[in-house]
Amino acid sequence: MKRILLIFTCLSILTVTYSQKLPLSADSLATGNYKDVLGSFFQLAFDKFTGTEKEIRFTSNPFAVMAKLDTGLLRDTNYCKYRHLRDLNFSFSAKLDSSYKFNGFSSGLKYALVNRRDETVSRVFVQDVLRDSTITDLIKLNSELDRYISAFDNDSVLHKLRDQKTDFSKGKINFDKLDPRLRDQILKLAKDSNLVRLTSIIKADPKFNINKTAAETFSEIKEKINNKLLWTVGITDTTYKDQFMFSNIVLSSDLVKGIDDMKCKDIELNLKAAMQFADDTLNTGRDLKRSTFSFEPGFNFVFKNKNTLNSIFEFKLSGSYYHTFGALYKNEERDRLVLNGTLRFRIYNDIWVPLEIKYDPDKGNVFGFLNVRANFTALGKMARNLTN
């Protein structure tokens, strides 16, 4: 975290306001598929409303709840301190039957064993920032300008140049509005120090704004981290509708890794595996002796808004393999293959409508499920108040 603060301090560009919004801006770039794997703040889901077994589920994490009560936790030092709480998701849901009657209660826990997509605390991300040629040029320029200005003996000139340099570093004025002495010195420093990237930027745009350039560069590096590895493991349980006794327990693993990154499109590899223990209705009484293993590999194609880079449409294509252990039901196969397709539409900010389609090639059956996802922070207004 000290290295992140060093970047902010040395550049004098990414202001306190920007650092406070990091958690929220990072969350806005996450794909709908990613938020289904690991939620950053809050999610309200309405699943399989066109099926016989429906579900209403709320998902969050301890950090989001704590930040709701104390928005000071959104500041960088606290945000880093509680990173492991953000890697933990908990969920509660109510099961409904085809008549929308209560059919059981479900709860779950999920933890990210590997989460390299959180740029606010990622060591790799910090290293990428520090290695970037534009960032390194700006850091050096900022330091050299301070040294140049401090050499003036005339207090009035020194204060004038120092104030202009401060405004320039904060992005309040552009390069072409600087005192000629500062403009000449910046060009000289860029040439003498072989700051190739900075020189090309200034020559291409005399209205060069240091804050805008730094923020754009920072965002470009941040976007690339969305392809990093995320791997979660979890457990969920479901009770019977008439008593608090488990009717179903699922141990799961979910991996997401970007494999392609373009301006308006991403491709994510998604691997899911689960072991389900359910009530075996062939036996009298209630137990968890029926077990099924499932594996679902797939690719999620993400189409983004070219300006905001937010995901607006996603299509996930996957296949599922099921293997049932123990005794089989009548006409049941021990091994099954199913083809899956999920269309995700972002209809309003973080309101998603995923349409799931499953096809059983052996029996020729097609199933469709309509879902709704509401991902929200409930912190936007409070976070803005931190900057006032």
N, C-alpha and C positions, 0 to 999 in steps of 0.2 A: 504494500500500500504506500510505503514511503516513496517508491519510484513513481507511482501515479501522481502523488502530490508534487514530486519534483518536476514532472512534466508541466503541470499547471503553473507552478511557481516560476519556473525558468521562462516559459513562453510569455507569461502575463497576458495570455490570450483567452484561454478557456476560463471564463469567469466563474465565480462562485455559483451564479445562477445556473450555468450549464452543468456544473458538477452535481448540483442538487437534482437536476432533471434526468441524470443518467439512468437511474432505475426505470423511470417511466418511458424514456426514449428507447431504451434497450428492449423493453417489453413490447413496444409498438411495432418493432421490426420482426418479432417472432412470428413464425408461420402458425396457421391454425392447427396443423398436425403437431407441431412442437408443443403448443399449449395443451393439447390433449394428452401428451406424454408427461409433461411437467409444467404445472401452472406457476406463474410468477406471483400472482396476487389472488384474485378470486375468479371462480368460474361457476356458473349455474347452467346445468345441462338438462335437457329434456330428450331422452333417448327412446327410440323405437316407438314413437307415438302412433305409427301405422301397424304395429305388430301386436301380438297377443300378450307379450310381457313388456310392460312399459317401465320407465324409471325416471325419477326426478332426483338429480344429484347435485350436491354443493361440494366444491373442492377449494381448498385454500392451503396456506402454510403458516407456521407460527410467526414468522417474521412479518407477513402481511397483516396479521391480526395485531401484532405489537405496534406496527407502524400506523395502523388506524388509530390507536390510542395515543401514540406519541410520534408525530411526523418528524421530530428531530432525528429519528433513526434513519431517515432517508439521506442524511448528510454522509459524505464519503467515508469518514472514519468508522462510524457506527454501521454503515452499510456493509463494510468489509468485515467488521467484527462478527456479525451474525450471518455470515455466508452459509454456514452449515444448516441453519434454520430454514434458509430459502431453498435448500436442496431437499427438504422434507415436505411432502404433501400429505394432507389427510382429507378424507372425503366421507360424507354421510349421504345416504340416499334412501328413498322410499320406493318400493316395488309396487306396481299396480297391475291388475289383471286386465282382460279385454274389456271389462265393464268399468274400468277406472276405480276399482275397489282395492283397498290396501292388501298387499300380498307378501309382506315381509319387509324387513329392515336390513340395510346393508351398510357396512363401514369398511374403510380401507386405509392403508398406509403405503406410501411410496417414497423411496429415497434414491437420489442420484449418486451412484457410486463414482461415476465419471461425469463431470459437467465442465466442458471446456468452452461452452458458449456464453458464459457469463463474463463479458469483457471488463466489467467494473472491478473484478478481482483476479483476472487471469494474468499470470506471469507471462505467458506467451504473447498476450495482447500488448502488455507493456513493452516487451522486447521489440515487437513489431513497430510500435510507435517510435521508440528510441532509435530504431534502425532506419526509419523512413527518411529519405534524403531531404524532403521538404521540411519536416519537423526539425531535423538536425541543423539545417541551414537557418531556420528561424530562431532556434535556441542560440546559435552562435552569433547571429545578427543582433539579437537582443542584448547579449552580453557585451559585444563590441561597441554598440551604441552608448551604453552606460559608461564605458571607459572613455569614449571620445568626448561625451558631454561633460564629464567630471573634470576634464583638463582645462576648461575655460575658467579664467580668473575673474572675468566680469560677471558679477552676481546676476544682473538683470538678463544678460544673454544666457547664462547658465539656467536660470529658472524658466526662461521662455522655451529654450530647447528641451529642457527636461519635461515641461508640461506637454509640449507637442509630442514628444516621444511617448509619454504615458498615454495620451489620447490615441496615438497611432497604434500602440500595442493593444489597446482595448477595442480597436476597430472604429473609433469615433470619427477619425479623419482618414482619408485615403493618401496614398503616396504623393499624388500630384498637388496636394494642399499643404505639404510640409514646407518648412523653411528651406530655401535653396541649399543652405549649408548641410542640412540633414539629408536632403535628396542626394547631393553629390557624395556625401560620406557613405551613404548606403550603397551607392553604385560602386564606389571605390572599395569598400569592404567586401562586397560581393565578388569583385574582380580579384583583389589581392588574396582573398581567402579561398578562391576557387569555388565559390558557392554557385555551381553551375545551374542547379535547379531554380534557385531564387532569381538569378540573373535572367533566365528565360521567362520566368513568370512576370517580372517587372517590365521587360521589353515587350511582352505580348499585351500587357495591360497597364498603362500609366496610372490608372485609377486603382491600382493594386491595394487591396485591403487585407491587412495582416490577420485580422480576426476571422474574416470570411475564409481566407485560404487555409488557415489552421483548422477551422471547424470542418471544412469540406474534406481535408486530408484525413482528419480524425475519423470522420464518418465513413470514408472509404475503407479505412483499415478496420473499423468496427463491423462493417457489412461482411467482410470476409470471415469473421469469426462465427457467423451464422452457419458456416459449413463444418464447424468443429464437432467433435464427438460428444454425444449425450447418451448415457447408459443408466437406466433406472431398474430397480428391482422393487417388487411390492407384494402385498398380501391383501386380499379382500375377503370378507365373509358375508354371508346372507343368513338371516334367521327365518324360521317358519312364521307364518302370519298369526298363528294361535299361541305361540310360546317363544320365549327367548332361548332358542336352541339352534345351533348352526345346521343349516341344510346344505350349505355349499361353502367351500373354502378354495380360493385360487391363489397359487403362488405364480408370480409373473416376472418376466424380464422384457424390457423394451429398449431398443437401441436405435438411435437416429444419427446419421452421418451424411453431410452434404458431399456430393460427388461432382457437382458441376455448378459454376457460378457465373452468370452473365448479368448484364444490366437489368433486364426485365424478366429473367427466368432463373429459377434454381431447380435442382433435382436432388432429392433426399433419398438415401437408402434407409429403409425402416425394417428392422428385424424384430419380430415378437415371438416369444415363447411362453407357454403357460402350462401349469400342472393343476388340474381341477380335481377336487375331492367332493363328491356329491352323495346324496342319499341313494342307496341301491334299493329300488322299489321291488326287486325280486325277493328281497328278504323282509321278514316281518319286523316291525319296529322302525326306528329312525337311526340311521348311521351315516358314516362318511366312507363307505367301502367301495363305492364306484369311482374309479379314477380315469381321467382322460388327459392325454398329452396333446398339445397343439403347437404348431410352428407356422408362423406367417411371415414370409419374406415379401417385400414390396418396394415400389418406388413411388415417391410423391413428387409430382410436377407442380412447381409453384410459379404462378404468373403474377408479377408485381407492377404496381404503379411506377412509371418511369421517373416521376418527380419525387414522390415520398418514399419509394421503395418498399411500401407496405404491401403485403400479399393481398390480392383482391379475388383470386380464383385459384383453386388447387384441384388437382386430379390425382388420386392415388390408385394404383393398380397393384394388386397383390394376389397371392395364392395361399390357401390354408391347407395344412395336413393335420388330420386328427387320427390318433391311435387310442383305442379303448382297451384298458386292461381288465382282466377278469371275465365274468360271464356276460354274454351279449343278450340284448333284448330280441324279441322276435323280428326277423327281417333286417336286423341291424348288421352293418359291416364293421369289422374290426378296424379297418383303415379306410379313411375317406379323404378325398381331395375336393376343394371348393375354390372357385375363382371369385375374387372380390374387386369391386370398384367403388370408390368413394369420391363424390363430387362435393367440394366445399365452396360455397358462395359467401362472400363477405357483403352483407346487405346494408349494414350501418355500423360504422366505426368497428367495434369488436363484437358485433352480433353475427355469428356464423350459422349457416344452414347446411349441414352435411347430409347428403343423400347417399345411403349405403345400398349397394346392389350385390347380392350373392348369387352365384350360379353353381349348381351341382351338376357336373358333366355326366356323372353316371346315371342319375335319375332324370336329368333334363329339367330340374326345378329351378325357378328363379324367385328370389325373395328380395323385397325392397323395404328399407326402413328410413323414415324421415326423422332427423334429429335437429335440435337447435342448441347452439352454444352461445352463452353470453359471457365473454371474458371482460372483466372490468377491474380497475384499480381501487375505485372509491377513495382515491387519494389526490386526484388531480387538483382540485380547488385548494386543498390544504397545502399541497406541495408548492403551489404558486404563491401562497401567502408567506412561505419561507423567504421568498425573494423580495418581498415588499419592505 
